[in-house]
Amino acid sequence: MARYGTLWFQALNADPPALRPSFPADTRPVIAAIGRHAIHLGWGMSSIIGSNPSRGASRRAVLQGLASATSSLALAGCAALSAPGLKLDGSDFSASSSLLVATTRKAVDNAKDKPWFGAERAKLTVARAKLVAPEEGRFSLSSIGMDDWRVEKVELLPKPSALFGEGARDVLIYVHGFNQTFETAAVDAARLSSGVNFRGDTVVFSWPSKAKLLDYGYDRESAMWSRDALDQVLTGFIRSRSTGRVHVVAHSVGTTLTMEALRQIYLRLGLQAIERVGAVVFAAPDIDKDVFASSVERVGALASKITVITATNDRALAVSGWIAGETRVGAAEAESLKKFGVRVIDASHEGWGIINHDLFLSNAQIRQVIRNAIEGRAPDGT
């Protein structure tokens, strides 16, 4: 990671250009895109050299983004999943706007106000979050990417068992990826539930990401550190008589701790886990191919419930693979993964952006694949 950080800094600052380092060919588009996206979000270079971007520069970036959809949707790690403008089809989530929360982040001031939960690691905390939906309409701010879901209030719950409500309702658990704050993760969970028109309770499992581009190493360690807490949450829902089927959608780095938690649960619960778990969707999984193969072997019949969404042109995973020295599952050829007994959806031709790391949220066809998996149908809806 230190190597990546050093190259990132040099690439942006070396003068003359001839002194700038040469990134691998397949990662150059994402390096450029990350830089543009940082400016678009008003970060400037503050996360690297400590300067504060002016408000005027941020406004100009927004106008540039509106003029060029491709540039405005350039993604930085997983944080761009929460960049405004990814409109999804309507859902029942808008009716309640209530999101269950399970997090291994330390609460900030008892989660009374933003940022609600920070980047420090802490024991499992559960809560209920109230979100405010973006305004709808052809001429609304959300129609031009300037309005979005936001967290309005967080109510801490006394103990993990408080997550399990009454009534046999299905549960959708979203596990986020790298470079996310608590609120961006919550917003993405709302978008996901909305986009697949989920009928049931939606839960965001948020682990302690530092939400900074150069803290990939810390994020991966925090994700793995949280696997026992995710195990606890999943096991609680699986064993709860008031829960229907338990569905999981994990993105990027979030797939690693999800896979580990499922391994542990299957070894402990066996048939019970298989019967209660519905769909397991790994979107752009940032996990080593050999590690994935080994894990799939150890989850038995749960493997048949796993749907993997890949894209060989996922540039964020190209960078991750370059750092790790191995191709990530989410960027692998689909045919090479089918032998593991999982469903594989090749989304390489679905994305129109530069990075193609967020297709489970931004692409209607991929959202339909997730909806079909939750409803127990084949990817084509049959």
N, C-alpha and C positions, 0 to 999 in steps of 0.2 A: 504494500500500500504506500509505503514511503516513496518507492520508485515512481508510482503513479502520481503522487502529489507533487514530487519534484518536476516531473515532465510537464504536468499541467501548468505549474507556475512558470516554467521556462517557456512553454509554448505561447503563453499569453504575453510575455514580457520581453523575450529576446529581441534585440535589435543590433544589427540588421537582421532581416528575415533569414539569411543564410545560416545564422547561428541557432535558429530554432530547431529543436529535436525532430526527428522523423518518426511519427507514430506509424504502427502497422496500417497498411492500406485500408483494411476493413473497419478500422476504428476512427479514421479521420473524420468521416461525416458526423459521428456522435460528439467528437471533441469540439467541432465547430458549433454544433447544435447546442451543446451544453453552455457554451459561452453566450450565445444569443439568448438562450432561455434565462440565464442568470440576469442579464440586462433587462429582459422583459419583466421579470418579477421584482425589479428594483434592487437586486442584490449588488449590482456592479461588481467590484472586486473585493467587497468588504470581508467576505469569508476567507480571503487569502491574504490581503495586505492591510486590512483594517480600516480602509477609508469608507466614508459614508456617501452613498450615491445621493445626488440631489433629487428632490421631488420632480423637478422639471424633466430630468432625464428619464424618470420612470414613466411620466406621462407620454413622452415622445416614444418610448418603447411600446407603450400600449397602442398608440396610433399606428406605429409600424406594424404591430401585430395584426391590427384590424385590416391593414392594407395587404398583408401577406399571411394567409391562413397557415401556410406551411411553417413559416418562421415562428408564428405565435404559438404553435403547438409543438415546437421542438422540445424534447423532453430531457430533464436532468435526473438521471437515475429513475426512482419511482415517484419522486415528489411531483413530477408533472402530471401524475394521475389526478392531482387536485388542481391543475391549471384550469381556469374558467373556460367555458365554451364547449365542453363535451356533453351535449344534450342527449338525454335518454328518453325513451318512450315512457308514458305515464304509468303509475302503479298505485297500489293501495298504500304504500309507505307514506305518501303525502297526506293521507287522512289522519294518521296519528303522529307522524314525525317523531316517534319515540324509538330510541336505540338503546339496547342493552350493551353494557360496557364491561369487559374483563381486561384488566391491564396489569402489567408488571412495571409500569412507570410509577415514580414517586409523585404523589399528589402535591400540587403547588397551592399553598394556603387553603388546604382542605377542599380543593377543587371548587372554590367559590366564584372564580372568574378566570378569564384567559390567563395563561395557556392551559388551565385546568390540570394537566399532568405534564411533567417535564421529561428530561432524558435520563435522569438517574434511575438506577435499578432499585426495585422495592418488592416486597411480598405482594402476592396477588390481591388486587383491589377490585371490587365490583361496584357498578353504578348504573344509573339510568340517565341518559342524555336526551334533552329536548332540542330538536333541530328546527330551524326555520327554513321553509322551502323558498326557492327563488320565485320571483314573480313570473307568471306565464304570459304569453301573448306575443304576437308578431312584432310589436314595437316596444317590448319590455327590454330592460337592460340585459337580462339573461339571454335574449335572442342574439345579442352581439358579444356575448362572452364577458359581460361586466357585472354579472350577478350570479350567485351560486348558493347552495346549501350552506348554512353556518350553524355552529353550536350556540344555542342561546343559554342553556342551563344544564348543570350536571348535579345530580342528586346521588350522594354516596349511599350504598346499601350496606346493611350491617354485616353480612357474611355471604360467601359464595353461593350457598343454597338459596339465597334470595333471588338468584337468577331464574330459578325454575318455577314458572308460573303455573296457573291452574288451566285445565283444559288441554286436550291432546292436540297441541299445535306443533307444527313443524318448526324447526329452527334452522336459520342460515347463519353460519359463523364465517366472518371474513377476517383473514389474517393478512396484514399488509406487508409490504416489502421495504426495501432500503430507502433511507432519506425521507422519512415521514414524521411530522409532528402528530400529536394526538388528534388535533382537529382535522388535519388533512386525511388521516386514516378514517375518522368518523364520517367525514364527507364522502369519501370513496365508498364506504359501506352503504351509505344512503343511496348513492348513485347506482351501486350494484343491485341493491334490493329493488330500486325503482326500475332499473333497466330490464330486469328479468321478471318483473311483476310478481314478486314473491309473496305468497300468502302464508303468513306466520310471523314469528318473532325474529328480528334481525339482531345479531350480536357482532360487535367489533372486538377482536382480540388485538390489543395494541401493546407491543413490546417496546423497550426503551431505545428507540433510534435517536441519534443526535441531530438528525435532519440537516446534515451538512455533507457536501459532496466528497470531502476528503476524509470522512470518518467511516468509510466502508468497513474497515477492519473492526472497529468498535461495534458497528451495527450487526455484523455477522456473529460476533461473540455474544452480544445481547440477545439476539434471536435464539441461539442455541441454549443460552442460559435460561430462557423462558419456556423451554419445552415441557418441563414438569408441570408448570402452571397451566399450559394449554392442555396437557394430559388431564389435569384435575377438572378443567372446565368441560372438556369433551366427555369424560367419564361421568360427570355429574348429570349431563343431559341424557346420556345413553341409559343411565340407570333410573332416571326420573320417570315415574309413571304418568306425569303430566306433560311429557314431551312426546311428540309424534316421531317423525324421522329427523335425523340430524344431518344437515348438509354443510359441507365445508368448501369454501373457495379461498385458495391461498395464492398470493402473487409473489413472484420473484424470490427474494431471500426468505419470505414467509413460507415458501414450500419446504424449506429445509427443516424448520422446527415442526411443521405439520407432519412431515413424513416420519420424523423421529417420534413424535407423540403417538401417531397411529401404530407404529411398531410396538411401542410399550403397551398400548391398550390392547392390541390383538394378542400379545403374549399373555396378558392377564385375563382378558374377558373372552377371547375366542369367538364362539358362535354368537354370543350376545352382542358383540360389537358388529358382527356382520349383519345381523338382523335389524339393528337400529340405525346404522349409518346408511344414509341415502347416497347422494352424489358427492364425490370428492373431485374437485376441479383444481388442477395446477395450471395457473396461467403464467406463461413465460417463466418457468421454473429455473431459478438460479441455483442449480445443484449439479454436482459432478455426476457424469453419466454412470461411472462404475459404482459410486455410492448409491445412486438411485436404483440401479439394478439389484444390488445387494439388499436394499431395503424392501423392494417389491417382493423379493423372494420370501421375506419374513412376515408379510402381512396376509398371507394365504389368500382366501377368496375375496378379501377386501380389494385386491388388485383389480378385479373385474369392475369395480365401481369407480375406478380412477379414470378421469379424462384429462389428458395433457394437451395444452394448447401451445403450439410451437410456431416459430417464424424464423427461418434461416436468415432473414434480413433484419433481425432484432439487433440494432447497433449497441444498445445498452448492454446486452449479454455478450456482444463481441468484445467489449471492453472488459467485462467481468471475466470472460474466458481467457483473455490475454493476460490479465493479472494472475489468474489461477494456473495458467499454462495448459488448460484443458477446455474443450468445448462444453458449454453448459447444455443441459437437457433441453431448455427452451429454445435453443438455437440449433439443435441437432436435426438431421434429416429424419423425417417422420418414419420412414421405413425401418430405420435402425432402432426405433423404440417399440415398434409393434410386437416384436418378439418377446417383450417382457409381459405381455398379457394385459396391457392397458389400452384404453381407447386413445388414439392420437388424432388431433385435428391440426392440419397444416394450414396456418393462417398467413403464410408468406405472401400470398397474392391478395389478401384482404386489406392490408394497410396502405394508406396513401401518404403517410407522413415520412419524416426522415428517420425516426427512431423505431417505430412499430413495437413499442414495449407495453402499450396500454390497450391493446385491442379488445380485451375482455370488457372494457368500459366504453371505448369509443366506437366500436364497430357493431352495427346491428346484427349482422350475421353471426358473429361470435357470441353476442348476448343471447341469441336464439339457441345456440349450441348449449350454453349453460342452462337455459330454461328447459330445454329438452332433457338434459341430464337429470335435473331436479325432478322432473315429471316422469322419470323412468323410461324415456323414449330414446331411440337411437339419435345420433347427431343430426340426421336428416329429417327427424320428426316422426319417423315410422314406429 
